[in-house]
Amino acid sequence: MPKTVETNPIELEKEAAFQETPPFSAEKTLASQEGLARASGYLTLIAGLNGGWLGPLIPSIAAAQNLPLEQVGLITSFLCGGAFLAQLLGPGLIARLSGRKTLILGSILLGLGMLSLGQLYGLWALLTAATILGFGTGLNGIAAHVSILTYFRERAASALSKLNIFYGFGALAAPQIVQLCGASKGDGYRYLLSFAAALSILVLFRLFKLPIEETRQTEKAESGHERNEKILTLPLILLCLVIFLYVGTETATATWLFTYILNCQTKSTSLAALSVTALFGGLTVGRLISIKVSSIFSAARVTVTAMLVMVVSLFLLAGLRDSALPALLLTFGAGLGCGPVYPQMIAQAAKLSPVPTLVPKVTALAIATGAIGGIIMPGAAGQVLARVGVSQTMLSIALLALSMLSLYLFTLALAGKRKGEPKAEQV
């Protein structure tokens, strides 16, 4: 009679569970999340550098390639077009890949675009390179915001403020870098863009070295209920319109501030350039402040206060004539008010997502709506400048900011009336 080996069912169950369950390390997961956040910040810094030095580099690119200045200026439009396309396609890529893999793809395209822009010849080659650069920048932007919102959900506004500070630092440093390295003359821009491409490759290596493979944002399959959730609610539509007005106001101010200061406050080009630096300096300081105050006060209070500072500064700036120093201080104040608004609004929009798996789509919608404002409003303000006058341009921008504040206050009032609905309470 064969000998029966007795086994403990409980021990077998434990052994099976050990074999089927992959080892979990909270320490490695945290390291991966923090590494992803740092990589997102570095890529945002590179985007800020591009945003800050592209304008000063356009004349040297035009001279080096023997192209009309207005044609080379189309680089900015094609870059924005590529970024907008990425913001539309980004949620689908994040769902199929992951935030980490999307950042890897974005950093590759970012480096390729900058290298091509610096080395290729001919208008269409430059515009193609700008489109690739914009697409990579847009992918990085949407993936970075979604990753921050996913891993730092409880303190989203503060975390997004930290992320967007990197852009401010890059935009502040870029004009000075151009001047120091002489990239605004001759072929110097080629070396600068190649250096920036190398930076994106370094970030790519960091992404590859993260401790663990990041799980996909949609690792749990969406149920039929989640697929049928309505994304476009009235509070979200209103918040997206506020973001549209904010980004339009900020980009219009940055586009025409130099011209306004030069014509209405001072004839000194150095002071006019300093006013642009003051604007971005105030924006960066405002985001630094937002990191702390976001953990103390409600998102609505922080946003309303920042918008008020922004609106008052712009109206006072529009009313000044031949007052260079006060105009400089008010420009800093306008930037200070701008600083907290965008991170706060993106965080509030993400909270209106009906289910966590739809956060990428909601975030992309909010960012893309803002991008449309950035495309339309500078041109609209330029029409005011051409048809009415330079002095009225800043007033039109101030009115745009006032409409933004009014719409946001209306959104808060509507949310207060619908207090019984959880989605409204999140505004």
Disulfide bonds with the S-S distance in Angstrom:
none
